[in-house]
Amino acid sequence: MRAVFLDVESLDQHDLDLRPLTAAFDELILYPATSTDQVLQRVQDAQVIITNKVQISAQVMQQCPQLKLILISATGTNNVDLAQAKAQGIVVCNCQGYGTSAVAQHTLALMLALATSLLKYDHAVKQGVWNSSKQFCLLDFPIVELAGKTLGIVGYGELGQAVAKLAQAFDMRVLIATLPDRPQREGRLPLSELLPQVDFLTLHCPLTDSTRNLISTDEFELMKASAFLINCARGGIVDEAALAQALREGRIAGAATDVLTVEPPKDGNVLLAADIPNLIITPHSAWGSVDARQRIVQQMVENVTAFQQGQPIRQVA
């Protein structure tokens, strides 16, 4: 089978072993990145397309009668016209659960960084503040323990459950929110009841019409002034302007986000302002451990092998 990978650079493949993936095909062409106007030329003779973010439209598929399989090197499928793939009998398979450990670990790392004022202390030391201290230690910034604190989780799928397990190892109390437009389930709380109770709030739900701006001004008003927000889900779930305002006004104690509404933020973002206190931003890197990215490669090998055997797995179309 002849295959093309349209945006292998999106996996930062330099520290990965791609040999198993290459061996799965008769020919595999790797393109670092592919622009919209390059897609058709590059896939026209391929039987298999591998894409992470490059759009595979109905128009492209219609001009590729030999196309049999599309492998998405991620979980999200919005970059592939699944209806057209189904109409043409093209199998589409994605990758699933590869980043659970990495994202859960990153979530706890952000929680710990906020709880210990880690970045503030690091900055103070590098600025020479410790050198001039009158005692052996610096205690200029608040430090709180996770033990005994309450963690609220919005989105209790595989990721939310992994975070809950880690939080419980820190002796935290875990509360689970009911997502909007979902039936109330035993043991879960409406967001309006959960928010006033939490010391940390972490988001792990998908971005949908019902979760867009789920955390905004009204929600910040319900939270404790000592509470922290962590978002390792999607940028649009948090109203970014409302978060900036809440931090400036001290309505919550701090926040950390791995995601923004537009990525990368080439045209800026309200959260990138220099005057926002106690905000940590990481560049959508929570998922990107070497282990997680190698797991993506392995799942794609499994997907193509299963397809060749006539028993597709992780099939989304």
C-alpha positions in Angstrom: 0.0 0.0 0.0 1.2 3.5 -0.8 0.7 6.0 2.0 1.5 9.7 2.6 1.8 11.4 6.0 0.8 15.0 5.4 2.0 16.7 8.6 4.4 14.4 10.4 6.1 17.5 12.0 3.0 17.9 14.1 4.2 14.9 16.2 7.7 16.4 16.5 8.9 13.1 15.2 12.6 13.7 15.8 12.6 11.8 19.1 10.2 9.0 17.9 10.8 5.6 16.3 8.8 5.7 13.0 10.3 2.5 11.7 7.2 0.3 12.6 5.0 2.7 10.8 7.2 2.8 7.7 7.4 -1.0 7.7 3.6 -1.2 7.6 3.4 0.1 4.0 5.0 -0.7 0.7 5.8 3.0 0.5 5.4 5.8 3.0 6.1 9.4 2.1 6.6 11.8 5.0 5.8 15.5 4.5 6.7 17.8 7.4 3.7 20.0 6.7 1.1 20.4 3.9 -0.8 23.5 2.9 -4.4 23.4 1.7 -3.3 23.9 -1.9 -0.8 21.1 -1.7 -3.1 18.4 -0.4 -4.6 17.1 -3.6 -1.3 16.8 -5.4 0.2 14.9 -2.6 -2.6 12.4 -2.0 -3.9 11.8 -5.5 -2.0 8.5 -5.9 -2.1 7.4 -2.3 -4.2 4.5 -1.0 -3.7 5.7 2.6 -3.6 9.2 3.9 -2.2 10.0 7.4 -3.1 13.4 8.8 -3.1 15.1 12.2 -4.6 18.5 11.4 -4.6 18.8 7.6 -8.1 19.0 6.3 -9.3 16.1 4.0 -12.4 17.5 2.3 -15.1 15.8 0.3 -13.7 17.5 -2.8 -10.3 15.9 -2.2 -11.7 12.5 -1.6 -13.9 12.6 -4.7 -10.7 13.0 -6.7 -9.0 10.1 -5.1 -10.8 6.9 -6.3 -7.9 4.7 -5.1 -8.1 6.0 -1.5 -9.0 3.2 0.9 -7.9 4.3 4.4 -7.4 7.6 6.3 -5.5 7.4 9.5 -5.9 10.3 11.9 -2.8 10.7 14.2 -5.0 12.2 16.9 -8.4 11.7 18.5 -10.4 14.6 16.9 -12.0 13.9 13.6 -13.2 17.3 12.6 -10.5 17.7 9.9 -11.9 14.8 7.8 -15.3 14.8 6.0 -16.6 11.6 7.6 -19.9 11.6 5.6 -18.0 11.7 2.3 -15.6 9.0 3.5 -18.5 6.7 4.3 -20.2 7.4 1.0 -17.0 6.4 -0.8 -16.3 3.4 1.4 -13.2 4.9 2.8 -12.3 3.6 6.3 -11.3 6.3 8.8 -9.5 5.4 12.0 -8.2 7.6 14.7 -6.0 7.2 17.8 -7.5 7.0 21.3 -6.4 7.3 24.9 -2.8 7.7 24.0 -2.3 10.9 26.1 -4.2 10.0 29.2 -1.2 9.6 31.5 0.6 12.6 30.1 -2.4 15.0 30.4 -3.3 13.8 33.9 0.3 14.2 34.9 0.4 17.7 33.4 -2.8 18.6 35.2 -1.3 17.6 38.6 1.9 19.5 37.7 -0.1 22.7 37.1 -2.0 22.2 40.4 1.2 21.7 42.3 2.9 24.7 40.7 -0.1 26.9 41.7 -0.3 25.4 45.2 3.4 25.9 45.9 3.9 29.2 44.1 6.6 27.3 42.3 7.2 29.7 39.4 7.2 32.7 41.7 9.9 31.2 44.0 12.0 30.1 41.0 11.8 33.7 39.6 12.6 35.2 43.0 15.7 33.0 43.3 16.9 33.8 39.8 16.4 37.5 40.5 18.7 37.3 43.6 16.0 37.8 46.2 17.2 34.7 48.2 20.7 36.0 48.2 19.7 39.0 50.3 17.3 37.1 52.6 17.9 37.6 56.3 17.0 34.0 57.0 17.7 30.6 55.5 14.5 30.5 53.5 12.0 32.6 51.5 8.4 32.4 52.3 7.2 35.4 50.4 4.4 33.7 48.5 1.6 31.5 49.8 2.0 27.7 49.8 -1.0 25.4 50.3 -1.2 21.6 50.6 -3.3 19.5 48.3 -4.1 17.1 51.1 -7.5 17.7 52.5 -8.5 20.1 49.7 -11.5 19.6 47.4 -11.0 19.0 43.7 -13.9 19.6 41.3 -13.7 17.7 38.0 -15.8 18.8 35.0 -15.7 15.9 32.5 -15.4 12.5 34.1 -14.3 10.3 31.2 -11.0 8.5 30.9 -9.0 11.7 31.6 -11.1 13.0 34.4 -11.0 9.6 36.1 -7.2 9.5 35.7 -6.9 12.9 37.4 -9.2 11.8 40.2 -7.0 8.8 40.9 -3.9 11.0 41.2 -5.7 13.6 43.3 -6.9 10.9 45.7 -3.2 9.8 46.1 -2.6 13.3 47.4 -5.5 12.8 49.9 -7.8 15.2 48.1 -11.6 15.0 48.2 -13.0 14.7 44.7 -16.3 16.0 43.5 -17.7 15.5 40.0 -19.8 18.0 38.0 -22.8 17.2 35.8 -22.2 18.5 32.3 -24.7 20.8 30.7 -27.5 19.1 28.8 -26.7 15.8 30.5 -29.1 13.9 32.8 -28.3 14.2 36.5 -26.5 11.1 37.8 -26.1 9.9 41.3 -22.9 11.2 42.9 -22.6 14.2 40.6 -23.4 17.8 41.3 -24.8 20.6 39.2 -22.0 23.1 38.5 -23.7 25.7 40.6 -23.5 23.4 43.6 -20.0 22.2 43.0 -18.2 25.5 42.4 -18.6 27.0 45.9 -17.1 23.9 47.4 -13.9 23.4 45.4 -10.4 24.5 46.2 -9.3 23.4 42.7 -11.4 23.1 39.6 -10.1 21.1 36.6 -11.7 20.8 33.2 -11.6 17.6 31.0 -14.8 17.9 28.9 -15.1 18.3 25.2 -15.8 21.7 23.6 -19.4 21.7 22.4 -22.1 24.3 22.0 -23.2 23.5 25.6 -19.7 23.8 27.1 -18.5 26.9 25.2 -17.7 29.6 27.8 -18.9 27.1 30.5 -16.7 28.9 33.0 -17.4 32.6 32.8 -18.1 35.6 35.1 -21.1 34.0 36.9 -19.1 30.8 37.6 -16.1 32.8 39.0 -18.5 34.6 41.3 -19.5 31.2 42.8 -15.9 30.1 43.4 -13.9 30.7 46.6 -11.4 33.6 46.4 -8.8 31.0 47.4 -9.7 28.6 44.5 -7.6 27.7 41.5 -8.7 26.8 37.9 -6.9 24.3 35.7 -7.8 23.8 32.0 -6.2 21.0 30.1 -9.2 20.5 27.9 -10.1 23.2 25.2 -9.6 26.9 25.3 -13.2 27.8 24.5 -14.6 26.1 27.6 -13.3 29.1 29.6 -14.3 32.6 28.8 -10.8 34.0 28.5 -11.8 37.7 29.1 -13.7 36.7 32.2 -10.8 34.7 33.5 -8.4 37.6 33.0 -10.8 39.9 34.8 -11.3 37.4 37.7 -7.6 37.1 38.2 -7.0 40.8 38.1 -9.7 41.4 40.6 -8.7 38.5 42.9 -12.0 36.7 42.5 -10.0 33.5 42.3 -6.4 32.8 43.6 -4.9 31.6 40.3 -5.3 29.6 37.1 -3.3 27.5 34.7 -4.2 26.6 31.2 -2.6 24.5 28.5 -5.1 25.7 25.8 -6.3 28.9 24.2 -9.2 29.6 21.9 -6.9 30.1 19.0 -3.6 28.2 18.7 -1.0 29.3 18.2 -2.0 32.8 19.4 -0.3 34.6 16.4 -2.6 37.6 16.8 -2.3 37.7 20.5 -4.8 36.7 23.3 -6.3 38.5 26.2 -4.6 36.0 28.6 -1.2 36.9 27.3 -1.3 40.4 28.9 1.6 41.0 31.2 -0.5 42.4 34.1 -2.5 39.2 34.8 -1.4 37.8 38.2 -0.9 34.2 39.1 -1.6 32.7 35.6 0.4 29.8 34.2 0.1 29.1 30.4 1.7 26.1 28.7 1.6 25.8 24.9 -0.9 22.9 24.4 1.9 20.6 25.4 0.2 18.4 28.1 -0.4 15.6 25.6 3.1 15.6 24.2 5.3 13.2 26.2 7.6 11.0 24.2 5.6 8.0 25.5 2.3 9.4 24.3 3.5 10.4 20.9 5.2 7.0 20.4 1.8 5.4 21.5 0.2 7.3 18.6 2.7 5.7 16.2 2.0 2.3 17.6 -1.8 2.8 17.4 -1.5 3.8 13.7 0.5 0.6 13.0 -2.2 -1.4 14.8 -4.9 0.4 12.8 -3.4 -0.2 9.4 -2.6 -3.8 10.3 -6.2 -4.5 11.4 -7.5 -2.8 8.2 -5.2 -5.0 6.1 -6.7 -8.1 7.9 -10.2 -6.9 7.1 -11.0 -6.1 10.7 -10.6 -2.3 11.3 -10.2 -1.0 14.8 -10.7 2.5 16.2 -12.9 3.1 13.2 -14.8 6.4 13.2 -16.2 6.1 9.6 
